[in-house]
Amino acid sequence: VQLVESGGGLVQPGGSLRLSCVASGFPFSDHTMMWVRQAPGKGLEWVSEINRDGSIKNYADSVKGRFTISRDDDRYTLYLQMNNLKSEDTAVYYCVFNNNRGRGTQVTVSS
């Protein structure tokens, strides 16, 4: 299993970013995928998940209405569109499959 996240960066409050996670080594289209994050000095926080066919999407209350999870099974890619970013969204974001995660991508929200 390999998961490679990208798309993070430095953005001002209110800005947007789109994270991507390219997966390999397992049948991506058969599985629920999720995003988690870890803010500085804190534990892992579940952010969002999407089922195998994309028909069910769940979000943490802290991101509901601002973040959108999606997937492209042809590209073995998971996405997280993040809008109206806040300073408290600053974290390393990871995509997760079956307790496997990549190295993450850093998102920093600061003016």
CYANA upper distance limits for C-alpha pairs under 8 A (distance plus 0.5 A):
  1 VAL  CA     23 ALA  CA      7.98
  1 VAL  CA     24 SER  CA      6.36
  1 VAL  CA     25 GLY  CA      4.93
  1 VAL  CA     26 PHE  CA      6.61
  1 VAL  CA    100 ASN  CA      7.89
  2 GLN  CA     23 ALA  CA      6.20
  2 GLN  CA     24 SER  CA      5.68
  2 GLN  CA     25 GLY  CA      6.63
  2 GLN  CA    101 ARG  CA      8.31
  2 GLN  CA    102 GLY  CA      7.37
  3 LEU  CA     21 CYS  CA      6.79
  3 LEU  CA     22 VAL  CA      6.25
  3 LEU  CA     23 ALA  CA      5.14
  3 LEU  CA     24 SER  CA      7.15
  3 LEU  CA     95 CYS  CA      7.54
  3 LEU  CA     96 VAL  CA      8.28
  3 LEU  CA    100 ASN  CA      8.40
  3 LEU  CA    101 ARG  CA      6.61
  3 LEU  CA    102 GLY  CA      5.19
  3 LEU  CA    103 ARG  CA      8.41
  4 VAL  CA     21 CYS  CA      5.74
  4 VAL  CA     22 VAL  CA      5.73
  4 VAL  CA     23 ALA  CA      7.08
  4 VAL  CA    102 GLY  CA      5.94
  4 VAL  CA    103 ARG  CA      7.42
  4 VAL  CA    104 GLY  CA      7.80
  5 GLU  CA     19 LEU  CA      7.56
  5 GLU  CA     20 SER  CA      6.07
  5 GLU  CA     21 CYS  CA      4.73
  5 GLU  CA     22 VAL  CA      7.09
  5 GLU  CA     93 TYR  CA      8.42
  5 GLU  CA     94 TYR  CA      7.21
  5 GLU  CA     95 CYS  CA      7.41
  5 GLU  CA    102 GLY  CA      7.05
  5 GLU  CA    103 ARG  CA      7.57
  5 GLU  CA    104 GLY  CA      5.93
  5 GLU  CA    105 THR  CA      6.22
  6 SER  CA     19 LEU  CA      6.27
  6 SER  CA     20 SER  CA      5.81
  6 SER  CA     21 CYS  CA      6.89
  6 SER  CA    104 GLY  CA      7.94
  6 SER  CA    105 THR  CA      6.03
  7 GLY  CA     17 LEU  CA      7.49
  7 GLY  CA     18 ARG  CA      6.42
  7 GLY  CA     19 LEU  CA      5.00
  7 GLY  CA     20 SER  CA      6.58
  7 GLY  CA    105 THR  CA      7.38
  8 GLY  CA     17 LEU  CA      7.39
  8 GLY  CA     18 ARG  CA      8.02
  8 GLY  CA     19 LEU  CA      6.75
  8 GLY  CA    105 THR  CA      5.74
  8 GLY  CA    106 GLN  CA      5.65
  8 GLY  CA    107 VAL  CA      5.33
  8 GLY  CA    108 THR  CA      8.32
  9 GLY  CA     17 LEU  CA      8.37
  9 GLY  CA    105 THR  CA      8.45
  9 GLY  CA    106 GLN  CA      6.64
  9 GLY  CA    107 VAL  CA      5.55
  9 GLY  CA    108 THR  CA      6.57
 10 LEU  CA    107 VAL  CA      6.72
 10 LEU  CA    108 THR  CA      5.24
 10 LEU  CA    109 VAL  CA      6.41
 10 LEU  CA    110 SER  CA      7.62
 11 VAL  CA     15 GLY  CA      6.45
 11 VAL  CA     16 SER  CA      7.73
 11 VAL  CA     17 LEU  CA      8.28
 11 VAL  CA     85 LEU  CA      8.50
 11 VAL  CA    107 VAL  CA      8.33
 11 VAL  CA    108 THR  CA      6.79
 11 VAL  CA    109 VAL  CA      5.50
 11 VAL  CA    110 SER  CA      6.79
 11 VAL  CA    111 SER  CA      8.14
 12 GLN  CA     85 LEU  CA      8.12
 12 GLN  CA    109 VAL  CA      5.91
 12 GLN  CA    110 SER  CA      5.53
 12 GLN  CA    111 SER  CA      5.47
 13 PRO  CA     84 ASN  CA      7.35
 13 PRO  CA     85 LEU  CA      5.84
 13 PRO  CA     86 LYS  CA      5.59
 13 PRO  CA     87 SER  CA      6.92
 13 PRO  CA    109 VAL  CA      6.29
 13 PRO  CA    110 SER  CA      6.57
 13 PRO  CA    111 SER  CA      7.00
 14 GLY  CA     83 ASN  CA      7.49
 14 GLY  CA     84 ASN  CA      4.51
 14 GLY  CA     85 LEU  CA      5.36
 14 GLY  CA     86 LYS  CA      6.93
 15 GLY  CA     83 ASN  CA      6.66
 15 GLY  CA     84 ASN  CA      5.87
 15 GLY  CA     85 LEU  CA      5.96
 16 SER  CA     81 GLN  CA      8.02
 16 SER  CA     82 MET  CA      5.91
 16 SER  CA     83 ASN  CA      4.90
 16 SER  CA     84 ASN  CA      6.65
 16 SER  CA     85 LEU  CA      6.68
 17 LEU  CA     81 GLN  CA      6.67
 17 LEU  CA     82 MET  CA      5.75
 17 LEU  CA     83 ASN  CA      7.23
 18 ARG  CA     79 TYR  CA      7.40
 18 ARG  CA     80 LEU  CA      6.12
 18 ARG  CA     81 GLN  CA      4.91
 18 ARG  CA     82 MET  CA      6.45
 19 LEU  CA     79 TYR  CA      6.00
 19 LEU  CA     80 LEU  CA      5.48
 19 LEU  CA     81 GLN  CA      6.87
 19 LEU  CA     82 MET  CA      8.34
 20 SER  CA     77 THR  CA      7.13
 20 SER  CA     78 LEU  CA      6.20
 20 SER  CA     79 TYR  CA      5.06
 20 SER  CA     80 LEU  CA      7.06
 21 CYS  CA     77 THR  CA      5.91
 21 CYS  CA     78 LEU  CA      5.49
 21 CYS  CA     79 TYR  CA      6.83
 21 CYS  CA     95 CYS  CA      6.89
 22 VAL  CA     75 ARG  CA      8.17
 22 VAL  CA     76 TYR  CA      6.35
 22 VAL  CA     77 THR  CA      5.02
 22 VAL  CA     78 LEU  CA      7.06
 23 ALA  CA     28 PHE  CA      7.43
 23 ALA  CA     76 TYR  CA      5.95
 23 ALA  CA     77 THR  CA      6.58
 23 ALA  CA     78 LEU  CA      8.33
 24 SER  CA     28 PHE  CA      7.87
 24 SER  CA     76 TYR  CA      7.55
 27 PRO  CA     31 HIS  CA      7.80
 28 PHE  CA     73 ASP  CA      7.21
 28 PHE  CA     76 TYR  CA      6.49
 29 SER  CA     52 ARG  CA      6.30
 29 SER  CA     53 ASP  CA      7.79
 29 SER  CA     73 ASP  CA      5.91
 29 SER  CA     76 TYR  CA      7.96
 30 ASP  CA     52 ARG  CA      5.95
 31 HIS  CA     51 ASN  CA      7.15
 31 HIS  CA     52 ARG  CA      5.32
 31 HIS  CA     97 PHE  CA      8.32
 32 THR  CA     49 GLU  CA      7.44
 32 THR  CA     50 ILE  CA      6.09
 32 THR  CA     51 ASN  CA      4.69
 32 THR  CA     52 ARG  CA      5.41
 32 THR  CA     97 PHE  CA      7.88
 33 MET  CA     49 GLU  CA      6.12
 33 MET  CA     50 ILE  CA      6.04
 33 MET  CA     51 ASN  CA      7.07
 33 MET  CA     52 ARG  CA      8.08
 33 MET  CA     78 LEU  CA      8.07
 33 MET  CA     95 CYS  CA      7.74
 33 MET  CA     96 VAL  CA      6.59
 33 MET  CA     97 PHE  CA      6.12
 34 MET  CA     46 TRP  CA      8.35
 34 MET  CA     47 VAL  CA      7.96
 34 MET  CA     48 SER  CA      6.02
 34 MET  CA     49 GLU  CA      4.50
 34 MET  CA     50 ILE  CA      6.79
 34 MET  CA     95 CYS  CA      6.18
 34 MET  CA     96 VAL  CA      5.74
 34 MET  CA     97 PHE  CA      7.40
 35 TRP  CA     46 TRP  CA      7.00
 35 TRP  CA     47 VAL  CA      5.94
 35 TRP  CA     48 SER  CA      5.78
 35 TRP  CA     49 GLU  CA      6.81
 35 TRP  CA     80 LEU  CA      8.34
 35 TRP  CA     93 TYR  CA      7.40
 35 TRP  CA     94 TYR  CA      6.13
 35 TRP  CA     95 CYS  CA      4.95
 35 TRP  CA     96 VAL  CA      6.48
 36 VAL  CA     44 LEU  CA      7.00
 36 VAL  CA     45 GLU  CA      5.94
 36 VAL  CA     46 TRP  CA      4.85
 36 VAL  CA     47 VAL  CA      5.44
 36 VAL  CA     48 SER  CA      7.51
 36 VAL  CA     93 TYR  CA      6.38
 36 VAL  CA     94 TYR  CA      5.82
 36 VAL  CA     95 CYS  CA      6.83
 36 VAL  CA     96 VAL  CA      7.67
 37 ARG  CA     44 LEU  CA      6.10
 37 ARG  CA     45 GLU  CA      5.75
 37 ARG  CA     46 TRP  CA      7.03
 37 ARG  CA     47 VAL  CA      7.24
 37 ARG  CA     91 ALA  CA      6.38
 37 ARG  CA     92 VAL  CA      5.92
 37 ARG  CA     93 TYR  CA      4.80
 37 ARG  CA     94 TYR  CA      6.39
 38 GLN  CA     42 LYS  CA      6.69
 38 GLN  CA     43 GLY  CA      6.25
 38 GLN  CA     44 LEU  CA      5.17
 38 GLN  CA     45 GLU  CA      6.60
 38 GLN  CA     91 ALA  CA      5.63
 38 GLN  CA     92 VAL  CA      5.76
 38 GLN  CA     93 TYR  CA      7.12
 39 ALA  CA     43 GLY  CA      7.66
 39 ALA  CA     44 LEU  CA      8.14
 39 ALA  CA     89 ASP  CA      8.25
 39 ALA  CA     90 THR  CA      6.63
 39 ALA  CA     91 ALA  CA      4.54
 39 ALA  CA     92 VAL  CA      6.89
 40 PRO  CA     91 ALA  CA      6.99
 46 TRP  CA     60 ALA  CA      7.34
 47 VAL  CA     59 TYR  CA      6.36
 47 VAL  CA     60 ALA  CA      5.68
 47 VAL  CA     63 VAL  CA      7.67
 48 SER  CA     57 LYS  CA      7.72
 48 SER  CA     58 ASN  CA      5.95
 48 SER  CA     59 TYR  CA      4.88
 48 SER  CA     60 ALA  CA      6.69
 48 SER  CA     69 ILE  CA      7.35
 49 GLU  CA     57 LYS  CA      6.20
 49 GLU  CA     58 ASN  CA      5.88
 49 GLU  CA     59 TYR  CA      7.27
 49 GLU  CA     69 ILE  CA      7.60
 50 ILE  CA     54 GLY  CA      6.19
 50 ILE  CA     55 SER  CA      8.06
 50 ILE  CA     56 ILE  CA      6.25
 50 ILE  CA     57 LYS  CA      5.06
 50 ILE  CA     58 ASN  CA      7.15
 50 ILE  CA     69 ILE  CA      7.29
 50 ILE  CA     70 SER  CA      7.55
 50 ILE  CA     71 ARG  CA      8.45
 51 ASN  CA     55 SER  CA      7.05
 51 ASN  CA     56 ILE  CA      5.98
 51 ASN  CA     57 LYS  CA      7.21
 54 GLY  CA     70 SER  CA      7.40
 54 GLY  CA     71 ARG  CA      7.46
 57 LYS  CA     69 ILE  CA      7.56
 59 TYR  CA     63 VAL  CA      7.03
 59 TYR  CA     64 LYS  CA      6.05
 59 TYR  CA     67 PHE  CA      8.47
 60 ALA  CA     64 LYS  CA      6.58
 63 VAL  CA     67 PHE  CA      6.17
 66 ARG  CA     82 MET  CA      6.61
 66 ARG  CA     83 ASN  CA      5.64
 66 ARG  CA     84 ASN  CA      6.66
 66 ARG  CA     85 LEU  CA      8.19
 67 PHE  CA     80 LEU  CA      7.18
 67 PHE  CA     81 GLN  CA      5.98
 67 PHE  CA     82 MET  CA      4.97
 67 PHE  CA     83 ASN  CA      6.54
 68 THR  CA     80 LEU  CA      6.16
 68 THR  CA     81 GLN  CA      5.52
 68 THR  CA     82 MET  CA      7.10
 69 ILE  CA     78 LEU  CA      8.08
 69 ILE  CA     79 TYR  CA      6.19
 69 ILE  CA     80 LEU  CA      5.12
 69 ILE  CA     81 GLN  CA      6.89
 70 SER  CA     78 LEU  CA      6.57
 70 SER  CA     79 TYR  CA      5.67
 70 SER  CA     80 LEU  CA      7.02
 71 ARG  CA     76 TYR  CA      8.25
 71 ARG  CA     77 THR  CA      6.30
 71 ARG  CA     78 LEU  CA      4.95
 71 ARG  CA     79 TYR  CA      6.34
 72 ASP  CA     76 TYR  CA      6.55
 72 ASP  CA     77 THR  CA      5.79
 72 ASP  CA     78 LEU  CA      6.96
 73 ASP  CA     77 THR  CA      6.85
 78 LEU  CA     95 CYS  CA      8.29
 85 LEU  CA     89 ASP  CA      6.97
 85 LEU  CA    109 VAL  CA      7.25
 86 LYS  CA     90 THR  CA      8.09
 86 LYS  CA    109 VAL  CA      6.66
 87 SER  CA    108 THR  CA      7.97
 87 SER  CA    109 VAL  CA      5.34
 87 SER  CA    110 SER  CA      6.51
 88 GLU  CA    109 VAL  CA      8.16
 89 ASP  CA    107 VAL  CA      7.98
 89 ASP  CA    108 THR  CA      7.97
 89 ASP  CA    109 VAL  CA      7.24
 90 THR  CA    106 GLN  CA      8.28
 90 THR  CA    107 VAL  CA      5.85
 90 THR  CA    108 THR  CA      5.09
 90 THR  CA    109 VAL  CA      5.96
 91 ALA  CA    106 GLN  CA      6.56
 91 ALA  CA    107 VAL  CA      5.98
 91 ALA  CA    108 THR  CA      7.14
 92 VAL  CA    104 GLY  CA      6.30
 92 VAL  CA    105 THR  CA      5.90
 92 VAL  CA    106 GLN  CA      4.87
 92 VAL  CA    107 VAL  CA      6.50
 93 TYR  CA    104 GLY  CA      5.69
 93 TYR  CA    105 THR  CA      5.80
 93 TYR  CA    106 GLN  CA      6.80
 93 TYR  CA    107 VAL  CA      7.62
 94 TYR  CA    101 ARG  CA      6.63
 94 TYR  CA    102 GLY  CA      6.66
 94 TYR  CA    103 ARG  CA      7.50
 94 TYR  CA    104 GLY  CA      5.00
 94 TYR  CA    105 THR  CA      7.25
 95 CYS  CA    101 ARG  CA      6.18
 95 CYS  CA    102 GLY  CA      7.11
 95 CYS  CA    104 GLY  CA      7.86
 96 VAL  CA    100 ASN  CA      5.99
 96 VAL  CA    101 ARG  CA      5.11
 96 VAL  CA    102 GLY  CA      7.95
 97 PHE  CA    101 ARG  CA      7.03
